[in-house]
Amino acid sequence: MHAIVTGAAGGIGLAVVADLVKHDVRIFAWDASRKALDRLRGEHGPLVQPRCVDVTSASAVADAATNVTSTHGAPDYLVCAVVTFLLGEGASFVTGTALPIDGGPGAS
């Protein structure tokens, strides 16, 4: 089993990662801080696959999601533990553009 956790290196995301590791779930840990992600991997070992992802960028999220789903399939868990407010016409999360991870355009 595997999970994608956004905001994985702090707060609620960090607590979720710690719990999932106890259940032998492979975690694709997404966070904006490379240093925090490296510390997270050091604390929890090889089950944690860190990736620096800017969740305010739809293309960065789509690329990261495609990377996970193309090699491991759809995640068993998706935990969005970071909150970002996007305003404007380019804010696909607000306008509802679906990403491949949720069965949107490009999903197999």
PyMOL commands that set and color helices and strands:
alter all, ss='L'
color gray80, all
select helices_A, chain A and resi 11-22+34-47+58-72+92-95+100-102
alter helices_A, ss='H'
color red, helices_A
select strands_A, chain A and resi 2-6+26-31+48-52+77-80
alter strands_A, ss='S'
color yellow, strands_A
deselect
rebuild
show_as cartoon
